[in-house]
């Protein structure tokens, strides 16, 4: 029963995250798929980026959520991609950085992740 509820929670989280992220990535391409494993603290996504013939896979292998002064932040521990340059870009610009979660989805993210 617990696994069923965990799976259901992740599915709801995936749908909410897809709805939010589709608009954010529209300029760069299309999100094909998104999977969340809240227990394993991992997120994987597949994109079809503009100007690319092949899909691009991205996996976040570990993340932490923290709250400071009423704001929610996510910190990505490790990001891997099927495109080496994206992995390197993430290492340069995301490593050790806290990214603020928009206030309008803060409660949903806290509940789901």
N, C-alpha and C positions, 0 to 999 in steps of 0.2 A: 504494500500500500504506500509506504514511504517513497519508494522509487517512482511510483506512478505520480504522486504529488510533485516530486522534484522534477520529473519530466514535464508535467503540465505547466509548472512554474517557468521552466526554461522555454517552453513553446510560447507562452504568453509574452515572456520577455523578448523572444526573437521577433514576434510580430510588432511589439511596441518599438523596439530598436530599429527594425526595418522601416517602419513608417517615418521615424525621425531621420534616419540616415539617408534614405532615398533622396530626399530634398537636398541634403548636404553634399552628396556626391554627384548629383545630376550634371553639374558643370564638367565633371571629369569622365563621366561614363555612367554605367548602370550596375547596381548591385544585383547579382543573380541569386545569391543564397547567403544566409546568415545562420550560424549555429552557436548557441550559448550553452556552456556547461558550467553552471554556477557552482557546483560542488568542486569541480576541478579547476575553477577560476580560469577558464579558457574561452576564447571566442574565435571562431573561424568564419571567414567570409570569402566569397568569390565575386569578382568584379569583371565586367567587360569594359575596359578603359578605351576612351576615344583614341583612334589612331592605332589601336592594337588589334591584331587578328586573333590572338589567343586570350583566353581568360587568365586573370591574375588571382592567385590564391594568397590570402593573408591570414596568418594565425597569430593571435595574441596568446602567448603561453605564460599566463600569470598576470594578475592585476590586483591592486588594492584600492579600496574606497576609503576616503577619509573626509571628515567634516571639520571645517574651521570657520568660525564666525558665521554660522548658519549657511555656509556654502558647501556644496558637495564636490569632491574632486576624485578623479580616477588617475592612478599612476600605473602605467604599463611597465611590467617587468621585462618582458621580452617579446619582440615582434619579429616574425619570420614571414618572408614572402617568396613566391615562386620567381619573383624578379629580384635579382641581387641588389640592384640600385635602390629599390624600395626598402629593403632590409637595412642597407647602409644609411639611407636618409633617416629612417626611424631611429637608428642608433645615434645619429648626430643630433637630431632635433627632439626626440621623445624620451631618450634615456634619462631617468631621474627627474623628469618634469611632471608636475601635477597639472592636469587638464580640468578646468572647471566644467561641471555638468550644468547645463542651463536650468534655471529655477523652475521652469514650467514642466520639466520631466524629472526633477530631483526625487520626489516621493516615489514615483514609479520605479526608478532605477534602484533606490535603496531597498525597495520591497523585492525586486526581482533578482538583483545581483548579490 
